[in-house]
Amino acid sequence: MRWLKRWRRGRILRRSVLDERLWRAAIGRYPFLRALTAREHARLREWVILFLHEKSIEGAGGLAVRDEMRVCIAAQACMLILNLDLDYYRGWVEVIVYPDEFVARYEYVDESGVAHHVEEPMTGESWLAGPVILSWADAGRSSGGTGYNVVLHEFAHKLDMLNGDANGFPPLHAGMDRAQWSRAFGSAYEVFCRRVERREHTEIDPYAAESPAEFFAVLSEAFFETPRAVLGGFPEVYRQLAAFYRQDTAARLGAQPAEA
């Protein structure tokens, strides 16, 4: 039924209008979007139109979501699937946006059988087969070269969840080696955790040491925002991410003019 999907998507693209002013504003806001070629911008724009057609982006906590917010969120989310497919975001439909940090409340039982109730302020959250939840105060701003990007982070979790609970091992493409992925990420994660334990400075957000799932999401953020930090610190992980996302972000950003 691929022909039907192509026909349906072509029909949506022909009938949809994406405000040029909002599109240019979104591209200008984030350096990793500005670095795209004209052909890549055209492809990203199509994914954004289709994403906005399929996904609901609604406000919570008193936030009225404007069209410019929707375009900014969609553009960042679709950057991860630029050379993949919108089907990588299948199985859920909603993005919920709070004005700022929100409080996540959940319960769990630990290994000793003790029940815990947790209330934790968060800037983003992804649910298995459920919504992505974002803080607009974080989603709407450029990282300024720090590598932090809550949209990239939470949508990387969504890719990780394509084969179940997030564990840092998303479904790989044909031709990618599961053993190589495991060795690259496993070794890098151990090294990184030791650095964090020793309180060494690292260009990668220390939050990556929380779990293999967070390591994958944080390294995905950095892969797009500050790819040279990933390439320099964990070259094998960079190669695996480049194969998974089918993008060479270090080469792309390295080709930018200095003033960009």
C-alpha positions as CSV (number, residue, x, y, z in Angstrom):
1,M,0.0,0.0,0.0
2,R,3.0,2.3,-0.4
3,W,1.4,3.9,-3.4
4,L,-1.7,4.8,-1.4
5,K,0.5,6.4,1.3
6,R,2.4,8.4,-1.3
7,W,-0.8,9.5,-2.9
8,R,-2.3,10.5,0.4
9,R,0.7,12.5,1.4
10,G,1.0,14.2,-1.9
11,R,-2.7,15.2,-1.6
12,I,-2.0,16.7,1.8
13,L,1.0,18.6,0.6
14,R,-0.9,20.1,-2.4
15,R,-3.8,21.2,-0.2
16,S,-1.8,22.5,2.8
17,V,-0.3,25.9,3.3
18,L,2.6,26.7,5.6
19,D,3.0,30.4,6.4
20,E,6.3,31.5,4.9
21,R,7.0,34.0,7.6
22,L,6.5,31.5,10.4
23,W,8.7,28.9,8.5
24,R,11.5,31.4,8.0
25,A,11.3,32.4,11.7
26,A,11.6,28.8,12.8
27,I,14.5,28.1,10.6
28,G,16.3,31.3,11.8
29,R,15.8,30.4,15.4
30,Y,17.9,27.2,15.5
31,P,21.4,27.0,14.1
32,F,21.1,23.3,13.2
33,L,18.1,24.1,11.0
34,R,19.9,27.1,9.3
35,A,22.7,24.7,8.3
36,L,20.5,22.6,6.0
37,T,20.9,22.8,2.2
38,A,18.1,24.1,0.0
39,R,17.1,20.5,-0.8
40,E,17.1,19.5,2.8
41,H,15.0,22.6,3.8
42,A,12.4,21.6,1.2
43,R,12.3,18.0,2.5
44,L,12.0,19.3,6.1
45,R,9.2,21.6,5.2
46,E,7.2,18.7,3.7
47,W,7.7,16.6,6.9
48,V,6.6,19.6,9.0
49,I,3.4,20.0,6.9
50,L,2.6,16.3,7.3
51,F,3.6,16.3,11.0
52,L,1.2,19.1,11.7
53,H,-1.5,17.4,9.7
54,E,-1.2,14.2,11.7
55,K,-0.3,15.4,15.2
56,S,-2.2,17.6,17.6
57,I,-0.1,20.3,19.4
58,E,-2.2,21.7,22.2
59,G,-1.5,23.9,25.3
60,A,-1.8,23.1,29.0
61,G,-1.4,25.1,32.2
62,G,-3.0,28.1,30.6
63,L,-0.8,28.2,27.5
64,A,-2.5,29.3,24.3
65,V,-0.4,27.6,21.6
66,R,0.1,29.8,18.6
67,D,0.9,28.7,15.0
68,E,4.5,29.9,15.4
69,M,5.0,27.5,18.3
70,R,3.6,24.6,16.4
71,V,5.9,25.2,13.5
72,C,9.0,25.6,15.8
73,I,8.2,22.3,17.6
74,A,7.4,20.4,14.4
75,A,10.6,21.7,12.6
76,Q,12.8,20.4,15.5
77,A,10.9,17.1,15.8
78,C,11.2,16.5,12.1
79,M,14.9,17.2,12.0
80,L,15.4,13.7,13.6
81,I,13.5,12.0,10.7
82,L,14.8,14.3,7.9
83,N,16.2,11.3,6.1
84,L,13.9,8.7,7.6
85,D,10.1,8.8,7.4
86,L,7.1,10.2,9.3
87,D,6.1,6.6,10.2
88,Y,8.9,6.7,12.8
89,Y,6.4,8.8,14.8
90,R,3.6,6.3,14.4
91,G,1.3,5.1,17.2
92,W,0.5,8.4,19.0
93,V,-1.0,11.7,18.0
94,E,-0.6,14.4,20.7
95,V,2.0,16.9,21.8
96,I,1.1,18.8,25.0
97,V,2.9,22.1,25.7
98,Y,3.1,23.9,29.1
99,P,4.3,27.5,29.4
100,D,7.3,26.4,31.6
101,E,8.4,23.5,33.7
102,F,5.6,21.2,34.8
103,V,5.3,18.7,37.6
104,A,5.2,15.0,36.7
105,R,3.5,12.9,39.3
106,Y,3.9,9.1,39.3
107,E,4.2,6.1,41.5
108,Y,6.5,3.0,41.4
109,V,7.5,0.1,43.5
110,D,11.2,-0.5,44.1
111,E,13.1,-3.8,44.2
112,S,12.4,-4.1,47.9
113,G,8.6,-3.8,47.3
114,V,8.4,-0.3,48.7
115,A,5.9,2.0,47.0
116,H,7.1,5.5,46.1
117,H,5.1,8.6,45.1
118,V,7.2,11.1,43.1
119,E,6.5,14.7,42.2
120,E,9.3,16.0,39.9
121,P,9.6,19.3,37.9
122,M,10.3,18.5,34.3
123,T,10.9,20.4,31.0
124,G,9.9,17.4,28.8
125,E,8.5,13.9,29.0
126,S,7.6,11.1,26.5
127,W,5.1,8.4,27.1
128,L,5.2,5.0,25.5
129,A,2.3,5.0,23.0
130,G,1.2,8.3,24.5
131,P,1.9,12.0,24.1
132,V,5.1,14.1,24.1
133,I,5.0,16.8,26.8
134,L,7.1,19.9,26.5
135,S,7.9,23.2,28.2
136,W,7.6,26.0,25.7
137,A,10.1,28.1,27.7
138,D,12.7,25.4,26.8
139,A,11.3,24.2,23.4
140,G,11.1,27.7,22.0
141,R,14.6,28.9,22.6
142,S,17.9,28.2,20.9
143,S,20.4,26.3,23.0
144,G,23.2,28.9,22.3
145,G,25.6,26.1,21.5
146,T,25.2,24.2,24.8
147,G,23.8,21.1,23.2
148,Y,20.6,21.2,25.2
149,N,17.3,20.8,23.2
150,V,14.2,19.4,24.9
151,V,12.4,18.7,21.6
152,L,15.2,16.7,20.1
153,H,15.6,14.9,23.5
154,E,12.0,13.8,23.9
155,F,11.5,12.9,20.2
156,A,14.7,10.8,20.4
157,H,12.9,8.9,23.2
158,K,10.0,8.4,20.9
159,L,12.3,6.7,18.3
160,D,13.8,4.6,21.1
161,M,10.3,3.5,22.1
162,L,9.5,2.1,18.7
163,N,10.4,-1.3,20.0
164,G,9.2,-1.0,23.6
165,D,10.3,0.9,26.7
166,A,13.1,3.3,26.1
167,N,16.4,1.6,26.7
168,G,18.9,3.3,24.4
169,F,18.5,0.7,21.7
170,P,16.0,1.8,19.0
171,P,15.2,-0.4,16.0
172,L,18.2,-0.3,13.7
173,H,18.1,-0.1,9.9
174,A,18.9,-3.0,7.7
175,G,22.7,-3.2,7.4
176,M,23.3,-1.8,10.8
177,D,25.0,-4.2,13.3
178,R,23.4,-4.6,16.6
179,A,26.6,-5.8,18.2
180,Q,28.5,-2.7,17.0
181,W,25.8,-0.5,18.4
182,S,25.9,-2.3,21.7
183,R,29.7,-2.1,21.9
184,A,29.8,1.6,21.0
185,F,27.1,2.8,23.3
186,G,27.9,0.4,26.1
187,S,31.6,1.3,26.3
188,A,30.9,5.1,25.9
189,Y,28.2,5.0,28.6
190,E,30.6,3.3,31.1
191,V,33.3,5.8,30.4
192,F,30.9,8.7,30.6
193,C,29.4,7.5,33.9
194,R,32.9,7.3,35.4
195,R,33.7,10.8,34.3
196,V,30.5,12.1,35.9
197,E,31.2,10.2,39.1
198,R,34.6,11.8,39.3
199,R,32.9,15.2,38.6
200,E,35.1,15.8,35.5
201,H,34.1,18.5,33.1
202,T,32.3,17.1,30.0
203,E,30.8,18.8,27.0
204,I,27.9,16.4,27.2
205,D,25.1,17.0,29.7
206,P,25.8,14.9,32.8
207,Y,22.2,13.9,32.8
208,A,23.2,11.4,30.1
209,A,24.6,9.2,33.0
210,E,21.1,8.6,34.4
211,S,20.4,5.6,32.2
212,P,21.2,4.1,28.8
213,A,17.9,5.6,27.5
214,E,18.9,9.1,28.7
215,F,22.4,8.6,27.3
216,F,20.9,7.9,23.8
217,A,18.6,10.9,24.1
218,V,21.2,13.3,25.3
219,L,23.8,12.2,22.8
220,S,21.1,12.6,20.1
221,E,20.6,16.2,21.3
222,A,24.3,16.8,21.0
223,F,24.5,15.0,17.7
224,F,22.4,17.8,16.2
225,E,23.3,20.8,18.4
226,T,27.0,20.3,19.0
227,P,28.1,17.3,16.9
228,R,31.8,18.0,17.2
229,A,31.5,17.3,21.0
230,V,30.1,13.8,20.2
231,L,32.6,13.1,17.3
232,G,35.5,14.2,19.5
233,G,34.5,12.5,22.7
234,F,32.8,9.4,21.4
235,P,33.6,8.8,17.7
236,E,32.1,5.3,17.6
237,V,28.9,6.6,19.0
238,Y,28.9,9.4,16.5
239,R,29.3,6.9,13.6
240,Q,26.3,4.9,15.0
241,L,24.1,7.9,15.3
242,A,25.1,9.1,11.8
243,A,24.1,5.7,10.5
244,F,20.8,5.7,12.4
245,Y,19.7,9.2,11.6
246,R,21.3,9.0,8.1
247,Q,22.9,12.5,8.6
248,D,26.5,13.7,9.0
249,T,25.8,16.7,11.2
250,A,29.4,17.5,12.0
251,A,30.2,17.9,8.3
252,R,27.0,19.9,7.8
253,L,27.7,22.4,10.6
254,G,31.4,22.5,9.7
255,A,30.4,23.7,6.2
256,Q,28.5,26.7,7.7
257,P,29.9,30.2,7.2
258,A,31.6,31.4,10.4
259,E,29.0,34.2,10.9
260,A,26.0,31.8,10.6
